[in-house]
Amino acid sequence: MRIIGRYRLPSDVASELKHALSDNPQIVILDLHDMAGNSRLLHEVLDPVTDYLAAWPGTVVVVCVPDPEASTPALPATIVDRVLAARSHAEALERARDLVPPQYAASTFLTPQPVASDDARTFTRRTLRDWEMPELVWPASLVVSELVTHSILEAQTVLDLSLSKVDHLVRIAVHDYGADRFRPTQQVEHSDPLEDPLLDRGLLVVRALTHSWGVFPSRVRGKTVWAVLGDP
């Protein structure tokens, strides 16, 4: 569980929320009591992570505000079942615990070597077979391979690879410890011609095989590239 609050600006809360979501917590509590105009600020805080919350049901976000009823209509329709509004931390935690779904997780450590992609695919295949999800072995292995390859070429550091399962959905996360740099999705189709075209093609494959994918910056150094795939 993560508790986020006591920040002066919505951008600070949004940044801290992205840091928290990179670790895949089951419950995140946002304390917005100190901010006026909660309906507008709630939209500013959640907008950068709406796609992630809509795709991944493994995290429940609870927003603590003085008037929960007034804040609820401000929630995007795609995340109304992922975000709650409550008056206090105690109420937030009690309500969130009832909504947190069962979750399985597995992780491994990869070195920045040419065999890293092979090791990542082997780990992914073994994990998904243990979870009895054979239909996702091929697409997940391909996505993992592309993300690991891209992260090694961009960051050239050791990697943490984690897989999480909720129902028929799988979250893939690759965390590196390099510079916080990763080309956003909208640049994939219009990249610099001097860039490696194979990297662009790999990211297009990731987008084609997943419900959603993106990047969360690390609080200290590096970033987490995540993707969600499977039956919604």
C-alpha positions in Angstrom: 0.0 0.0 0.0 1.2 3.5 -0.8 -0.1 6.8 0.7 0.5 9.9 -1.4 -0.4 13.4 -0.3 0.7 16.7 1.3 1.9 18.1 -2.0 1.3 21.6 -3.2 0.8 21.0 -6.9 -1.2 18.4 -8.8 1.8 17.8 -11.0 3.7 16.7 -7.9 1.0 14.2 -6.9 0.8 12.9 -10.5 4.6 12.4 -10.6 4.5 10.5 -7.3 1.6 8.4 -8.4 3.5 7.3 -11.5 6.5 6.4 -9.3 4.2 4.3 -7.1 2.4 2.5 -9.9 5.8 1.4 -11.4 6.1 -1.0 -8.4 2.6 -2.4 -9.0 1.1 -1.8 -5.5 -2.3 -3.2 -4.8 -3.6 -0.1 -3.1 -2.6 3.6 -3.5 -4.2 6.3 -1.3 -4.1 9.9 -2.6 -4.6 12.5 0.0 -6.0 15.6 -1.7 -7.5 17.3 1.4 -5.1 20.1 1.2 -6.0 21.0 -2.4 -8.9 23.2 -3.2 -11.2 22.5 -6.2 -10.8 18.7 -5.9 -12.8 17.8 -9.0 -10.6 19.7 -11.4 -7.4 18.6 -9.6 -8.4 15.0 -9.6 -8.6 15.1 -13.3 -5.1 16.6 -13.5 -3.7 14.0 -11.2 -5.2 11.0 -12.9 -5.0 12.0 -16.5 -1.3 10.8 -17.0 -2.1 7.3 -15.6 -5.7 6.8 -16.9 -4.6 4.4 -19.7 -2.6 2.4 -17.3 -5.4 2.1 -14.7 -7.9 1.3 -17.4 -5.8 -1.6 -18.7 -4.5 -3.0 -15.4 -7.0 -4.0 -12.6 -4.2 -5.0 -10.2 -4.1 -1.6 -8.5 -7.0 0.2 -6.7 -6.5 4.0 -6.2 -8.5 5.7 -3.4 -8.7 9.5 -3.4 -9.2 11.1 0.0 -11.2 14.3 -0.4 -13.6 16.3 1.8 -16.6 15.6 -0.4 -16.3 12.1 -2.1 -19.8 12.4 -3.8 -18.7 15.6 -5.6 -15.5 14.1 -6.8 -16.8 10.9 -8.2 -18.4 12.4 -11.4 -15.0 13.8 -12.4 -13.6 10.3 -12.9 -13.1 9.1 -16.5 -15.5 6.4 -17.5 -12.7 3.9 -18.2 -11.5 3.9 -14.6 -14.6 4.2 -12.5 -14.1 0.7 -11.2 -10.4 1.4 -10.4 -10.7 4.6 -8.5 -12.7 5.3 -5.3 -13.3 8.5 -3.3 -13.3 8.5 0.5 -13.1 11.0 3.3 -10.3 9.4 5.4 -7.4 7.0 5.1 -9.2 4.4 7.3 -12.3 4.5 5.1 -10.1 4.4 2.0 -8.2 1.3 3.1 -11.3 -0.6 4.2 -13.1 0.0 0.9 -10.1 -0.8 -1.2 -9.4 -4.1 0.5 -12.8 -5.3 -0.7 -11.9 -4.5 -4.3 -8.3 -5.7 -4.6 -8.3 -8.8 -6.9 -6.2 -11.9 -6.3 -2.8 -11.4 -7.9 0.2 -13.6 -8.8 3.7 -12.3 -9.4 7.1 -13.5 -10.5 10.3 -11.7 -11.1 13.9 -12.2 -12.3 17.2 -10.4 -12.7 18.8 -9.9 -16.1 22.3 -8.7 -17.0 22.9 -6.4 -20.0 24.2 -9.3 -22.2 23.1 -10.6 -25.7 21.5 -13.6 -23.9 19.2 -11.4 -21.8 16.3 -11.6 -24.3 16.6 -15.4 -24.5 16.6 -15.6 -20.7 13.6 -13.2 -20.5 11.6 -15.4 -23.0 12.5 -18.6 -21.1 11.4 -17.0 -17.8 8.2 -15.7 -19.4 7.3 -19.1 -21.0 7.9 -21.0 -17.8 5.9 -18.5 -15.7 2.9 -18.4 -17.9 2.8 -22.2 -18.2 2.9 -22.4 -14.4 -0.1 -20.0 -14.4 -1.9 -22.2 -17.0 -2.0 -19.4 -19.6 -0.6 -21.2 -22.7 -2.5 -18.8 -25.0 -0.3 -15.9 -23.9 3.1 -17.7 -24.1 3.8 -16.6 -27.7 2.6 -12.9 -27.6 4.0 -12.3 -24.1 7.4 -13.8 -25.0 7.6 -11.5 -28.0 6.6 -8.4 -26.0 9.1 -9.3 -23.3 11.9 -9.8 -25.8 11.3 -6.4 -27.5 11.1 -4.5 -24.2 14.2 -6.1 -22.8 16.2 -5.5 -26.0 15.1 -1.9 -26.1 15.9 -1.3 -22.5 19.3 -2.8 -22.8 20.2 -0.7 -25.9 18.8 2.5 -24.3 20.0 2.1 -20.7 22.8 -0.5 -20.8 22.2 -1.5 -17.2 21.0 -4.5 -15.3 17.2 -5.1 -15.6 14.5 -6.3 -13.3 11.8 -8.2 -15.2 8.5 -8.8 -13.4 5.3 -10.5 -14.5 2.0 -10.1 -12.7 -1.3 -11.9 -13.3 -4.9 -10.8 -12.5 -7.6 -13.0 -13.9 -6.8 -13.4 -17.6 -4.5 -10.3 -17.8 -0.8 -10.2 -17.5 1.3 -7.1 -16.7 4.9 -7.1 -17.9 7.4 -4.6 -16.4 11.0 -4.1 -17.3 12.9 -1.8 -14.9 16.4 -0.4 -15.7 18.8 1.9 -13.8 20.0 4.1 -16.6 19.0 7.5 -17.8 15.3 8.4 -17.8 14.9 8.2 -21.6 12.4 6.4 -23.7 10.7 7.6 -26.8 6.9 8.0 -26.2 4.4 5.9 -28.2 3.3 8.7 -30.5 6.9 9.1 -31.8 7.2 5.5 -33.0 5.6 6.1 -36.4 7.4 9.4 -37.0 10.9 8.8 -35.6 14.2 10.2 -36.8 15.4 8.3 -39.8 18.8 8.1 -38.2 17.3 6.0 -35.4 17.5 2.2 -35.6 14.4 1.1 -37.6 14.5 -2.2 -35.9 13.8 -0.6 -32.5 10.8 1.3 -34.0 9.5 -1.9 -35.5 9.8 -3.7 -32.2 7.8 -1.0 -30.4 5.1 -1.2 -33.0 4.9 -5.0 -32.3 4.5 -4.2 -28.6 1.7 -1.8 -29.3 0.0 -4.3 -31.6 0.1 -7.2 -29.1 -0.9 -5.3 -26.0 -4.0 -3.5 -24.6 -1.7 -0.7 -23.4 1.9 0.1 -22.7 4.0 2.9 -21.5 6.8 4.2 -19.3 7.0 5.3 -15.7 10.1 7.2 -14.4 11.9 6.0 -11.4 12.1 8.1 -8.3 15.9 8.1 -8.3 17.2 6.8 -11.5 16.0 4.7 -14.5 12.5 3.9 -15.6 9.9 1.1 -15.8 8.5 0.1 -19.2 5.2 -1.7 -18.7 2.7 -3.5 -20.9 -0.6 -5.3 -20.3 -2.0 -8.1 -22.5 -4.5 -10.9 -22.4 -8.2 -11.2 -22.4 -9.9 -8.2 -20.9 
